[in-house]
Amino acid sequence: MFRIKTIAIFALTIFSFAISFGTIVEANDPTVYGTVTFADDAGHNDSAVISISGIAAGTYTASLVSSDGKSSFKLSDLDVDIATLQGVVQTTGSIDFTFDSSSSGYTGADLLSSYSRFLLENSENTYSASNNVSTTSSISTLVASLSSAKASANALKNDLESASAASTLEDIQSSVTDSGSEINNLKAAISDVSAASAEVKSADESLDLAGVEAIINNINTWIASIEANNTAVSGTSSITVAQTYVGSATGGSVADSHAIINGLPDKFEYDSDGNRVELPGAGGIHKGIAAAQGLASLSVIEGELPASEGSSAQIDGKNVNTSVLGLGLPSVGDKFVTLTMQLSLIFGTLLILTSGGMILLKKK
């Protein structure tokens, strides 16, 4: 009887520790002080927006760092903005800074494709942020595919605007026919966007791609509308009918081509109680690029950067880890580690109970 109680108490102790361990780890998630996001300015991903608050006063050097730690790019030396509330100078403050084409050191380089880490430091304090290199790489590919789609969409818009400006039925139909190849190019580009979006989801299932997927659906809807209008233009003998389907910036195929790039504007209406209700417009490629860049946002925490990741190389068109070990081991703080330890402790408990029970049975 004593052995049974001892085994049971020991097993319950381990099981309780397994449950509480995960809770403790989750509760110790670091404080996030802000974000660093990439954006388009004069080029693609050539701007970085820093928004941080609650950090110690001082002058900091802000830099982007590559995943392998071998290269870095200095954004600027930044002073923390310290507020005075009711005559009391605060001990912590904020930094709001945008690195763009007007900044010293600007080169026009695609920052997202080269850097997945951020470092903000001085002699006394260090703050950092990092993303997994494979996730950042897949997001960079998604942004690039959207930029490629934008080029195809602009070419389509130009053909349709030429059709709208034409004064004869023959010229309208000729421009509409020319737009057919641009439609095919755009459809192929949007297919690439869909594939790139799936790769991002595969790299990190926690990322929310609903916004990007909704924009892909919007664009496909507008493309289908343009195709239907083009068919109507090609089959008519009336210049008035043709002009109606081609339309202008306010309607018809031309308006659809503008929507593909810029989306539809936000609107509002009033409900039955007289309250204003905002109605967000459908997003186009520009919103899609911004949404994709937002997926690569870096969350700034206190402390040094984690150990550098292994470099990545292309073999047969696939990213391959070329680090010395190349084991793909989880990093510190990875939820996989917590889950694995919890399961190990639970299985250990079951093993103790099973083994103890078998020993007792054999002795009887």
N, C-alpha and C positions, 0 to 999 in steps of 0.2 A: 504493500500500500504506500509505503514511503517513497519507493522508486517511482510509482505512477504520479504522485503529487509533484515530485521533483522534476520529472520530465515535462509535465503539463505546465508548471510555473515557468520553467526555462523557455519552453516553446512560446508561451504567451508573451513573455518579455521580449523575445526577438521579434515576434509579429507586431507588437506595439511599436517597437523601434522602427520597423520597416514603414509603418504608416506615418509616423511622426517625422521621419527623416525627410520624406519628400516635401512635407509641409514646411519644414524649416528651410530647406533649400529654396523653395519657391518664395518664401517670405523675405529671403535675403537678396532678392533681385536688386541690382544697383539702381540708384536714383538717376533718372534721365534729365539732363539739364537743358536739352534742346536738340536741334537737328541741323544737319548740313544736307542740302539738296542741290541737285544739278539742274541746269536750265539752259535754254538757247538764248543767245544774245546776237552777236554778229555771225555766229556759226552754230554748229551742232554740239551741244553739251559743253560749251565753252565758258559757261558761267557757273559759279558756286554761290549759294545763298546760305549764310550762317545766321542762325537765330538761337541764341543761348541766354539763359537767365539763371540767377541764383548762384553765380560762381564768385570766387574770392576776387577782391580788387587787385588791380595790377595791369601791367602791359604784357601781352602774350604774343607769341609768334604762332600764326595759324598756317598749317601746311597740310597738303594732301600727300599720302604715302601709298606706294604700290603694295600689293598683297605679299610680295616676297621681301619687302623692306629694302630693296636695292635702289629705288629711286624715290625722290620726293619733289614736291613743287610748292614753293612758298607762295602763299596767297597774300599775306600782309602781316604787319605788326599792328595789333589792335589793343586799344585801351578799353577797359571795362567801364561802362557808364554807370556811375553810382548816384542813386537818387537821394534826395533829402526830403524826409517826410516829417511834417510838423516840427521843423527845425532840427531833426535828428538825422545825421548822416548815416546811411545804411552801411552795413559791413559787406554786403554782397551786391552784385549788380548784373548788368546784361551786356551782350554784344549783339548788334544787328548790323551785318555787313554783307554786301554783295560784290563779289569779284566778277567783273565783266570787262568789256572792251575799253572802258574808261580807266581801268585800274593799271597801276604800275606793274610791269612784268607780264602783262597780257600777251599771249602768243597766238591765240585762236585755236589752240589744241583742244581735241576732244578729251575732256578731263575724265568723263565717266569710263571711257574705254581703257584708261591707263591707271586709274587710282580707285581703290575700294576702301581706303582708310583715311582717317583724319586725326590730326594731332594739334592740340592747343596747349602750349606750355610756356613757362618762365622758370626762373631759378627756384621758385617755391612751390608751384602747383602744376599739375598736369591733368589734362582732360583729353579724352580720346574717343574715337568711334570707329567701328569696322563692320564690314559685311563679308560674307563668304565669297571668295573669288569666283566660284562657279556661278553663284547667283548673280553677282554683278556683271559677269560676262554675258549671261543669258539676257539680262535686262538691257545691256548695251546693244545686243543684237536686235532686240525688240524695238528699241528706239531707232536704230539704223534702218530697220525694215519700214517703219512708219515714215521716216524721212524720204526713203525711196518711193513710197506710195505717194507722198506729197508731190514729188517731181512729176510722176505720171498724172496725178490729178490736175496739176497746173497745165500740163500739155493738153489734157482733155478740155479744160476750161477755155483755153485759147482757141481751140477748134470750134467750140460751140459759140463763143463770142464772135468769131468770124462769120459763122452761119447767121447769127442774129443781126450782124451789120450788113449782110449781103442784100442787094436790092432786086435780084432776080431769083426765080424759083430754081433755076439751074445751079446758080452759085450756092444757094442755101443747101440744096441736096448734095452738092459736091463736098462742102465743108462737113456736113453730117456724115457722109460716107468716110471721109478722112478720119473722123473721130472714132470710127469703129476700131482701128488699130490701137488707139489710145485707151479705149475702154478695155480691150483685151489685156493691155499692159497693166492697167490699174487693177483689174481682177486678179491677175497673177501676183501683183504686189501685195494685195490684201490677203491672198492665200498665204503668202510668206509671213505676213503679220500674224495670222492665225497660228501658223506653225511655230513662230517665235514665242507667241504667248503661251502655247502649250509647253515649250521648253522651260520657260520661266516657272510655270506651275510645277513642272517636274523637278526643277532645282530646289524649290522651296514651296511646299504645299501650304504654308501658312500665309503666303501673300494673297491679297484679294485682287483678282484680275477682273472682277465684275464690270468695273468702269471701262476697261479696255475692250472687253468682249461686247459690251453694249454699243460702243462706238463702231466696232467692226460690223455689227448688225445694221446700224444706221447707214453706214457707207454702202453696204450691199443693197439696202433698200433704195437708196438714191441712184445707184448704178442701174438697178432694174427699171426704175422710172425713166431714166435717160434712154435706155435701150428701147423701151416701149414707145417713147416719143419719137425716137429716130426711125423706128419702123413706120410710124404714122406719117412722118415727113417724106420718107422715101416712096410711100404708096399714094401720095396725093398729087393732084394736078392743080391745086389751088395754092397760090402764094400766101394767101391770108391764113389758110389752115396751117401751112408749113411754119409761118411766122409765129402762130399761136403756140404750136408745140415746142418750137425752139425757145421761144420766150425771151426773157431778159433777166436782169438781176433780181427782179421781183416775182418771177414765175417761170414755169416751163423748165426745159433742160438746163438753161444757163443758171437759173436759180439753184437747181439741184447740184450743179458742178461747184458752185460757190459753197453750198452747204457741206459738200464732201470735205472741203478744206477747212472752212471756218465754223461749221456747225450752224445751228439755229440760235438766235438770240433768246435770252431769258425773257419771260413775260410774267404778267401778274393779272390776277382777277380778284374780285371781291366776293366773299361767301355770303350766305343769307343773313349773317349777323353784321355785315358791313366791314368785316376784317379783311385786310389785304392778304392774299395768298400768293406766294412766289411760285412760279412754274419754270423750273430750269429747262433751258433749251437743249435740244439733242446735240450731242457733241460730234465734232468732226475730227480731222487729222490733227489739227493744232491741239485740241484738248486731249487727244490720244497720246501725243508726244509728252505733254505735261503729266498725264496720268502715269505713263510708263516711267518717266524720270522720277516721279514720286515713289515708285516702288524701290528705287535705289537709295532712298533717304537714309542717312546715317544718324543713329541715335547717340548723342554725346553723353558719356558718363565720366566719373572721376577715375583717374588712374592711367597707367601706361597701356600701350597697345599690347594685345596678345602676341604670342610668338608668331613669326612670319609663316605664311603658308608656303607649301611647295610650289615651284613655278609650274606653269601649264604650257604644254606644247601641242601642236596639231599633228596627229598621226591618222592618216586616212580620213581626214576631215573631221576628226573628233578630238575634243579636249582631253588630254591625258596628263595625269599628275606625274611630273618628272623629278620629284623630290628623292632624296637618298633612301628614305624608308618607304615612301609611297604606300603606307598602310591604310590611309584614310581614317585614322583614329579620331574619335570625337574630341572636340575642344573642351576646355574647362567651362563649366556653366551650361553645357549642352544638356537639354532635357532628356536626351537619350541616356546619358550617364545616370541621372536620377532614377529613371524608370528601370534601368538595368539593375541598379543596386537594390531597389525595392523588390523587384522580382527575385533576385538572388537570396535576399533575406527571407522572403516568403517560402521559396522552395527549400531553403535550409531548415525552416520550421517544420515543413512537411516531412523532410528527411529524418529529422530528429524524432518526430512522433512515430513515423513508420518503423524506424530502426528500434526505438525503445519498445514499441509494441511487440515486434518480432522477438526481441530478447526475452521479454516477460513471458511470452507464449512458450518459448523453448524451455525456460526454467520450470514452467508448470508441467 
